[in-house]
Amino acid sequence: MSSPATHNPASTPAQFRSKLGTYLTGVAIGFILLGSIYYFKSRAVQREQAALQQQQESGDQSGATP
């Protein structure tokens, strides 16, 4: 088994751009995943608050105290 190359001093600008593109694509995917996690988390909190508010409003109509 051969060991992986640690550094390629003969790297061309085209290879650099290709690697940079791959790296930036991974970063973009990571930010999209992170954003979707925050989005769905905030939506869940909003739904929970709306349900709690609706429950309190319906409790106020029946004369019950929370």
C-alpha positions in Angstrom: 0.0 0.0 0.0 1.4 3.4 -0.9 1.2 6.4 1.4 -0.9 9.4 0.4 0.9 12.4 -1.0 1.2 15.1 1.6 2.0 18.0 -0.7 2.2 18.4 -4.4 4.6 21.2 -5.3 3.8 20.9 -9.0 0.1 21.8 -8.4 -1.3 23.9 -11.3 -3.7 26.8 -10.9 -6.4 24.7 -12.5 -6.0 22.0 -9.9 -6.1 24.7 -7.2 -9.3 26.1 -8.6 -10.8 22.6 -8.7 -9.9 21.9 -5.1 -11.1 25.4 -4.0 -14.4 24.8 -5.8 -14.9 21.5 -4.1 -14.0 23.0 -0.7 -16.4 25.9 -1.2 -19.1 23.6 -2.3 -18.7 21.7 1.0 -18.8 24.9 3.0 -21.9 26.0 1.2 -23.6 22.6 1.9 -22.6 22.9 5.5 -24.2 26.4 5.8 -27.3 25.2 4.1 -27.7 22.3 6.6 -27.0 24.6 9.5 -29.5 27.1 8.3 -32.2 24.5 7.8 -31.6 23.2 11.4 -32.0 26.7 12.8 -35.1 27.3 10.6 -36.9 24.1 11.6 -35.9 24.6 15.3 -37.4 28.1 15.3 -40.5 26.9 13.5 -41.0 24.2 16.2 -40.6 26.8 18.9 -43.2 29.1 17.2 -45.6 26.1 16.9 -45.1 25.3 20.6 -45.7 28.9 21.6 -48.8 29.2 19.4 -50.2 25.9 20.9 -49.5 27.2 24.5 -51.1 30.5 23.7 -54.2 28.8 22.2 -54.4 26.5 25.2 -54.3 29.5 27.6 -56.9 31.4 25.6 -59.3 28.4 25.6 -58.6 28.0 29.3 -59.6 31.7 29.9 -62.9 31.2 28.2 -63.9 28.3 30.4 -63.1 30.3 33.5 -60.2 28.1 34.5 -57.0 29.7 35.8 -53.7 28.7 34.4 
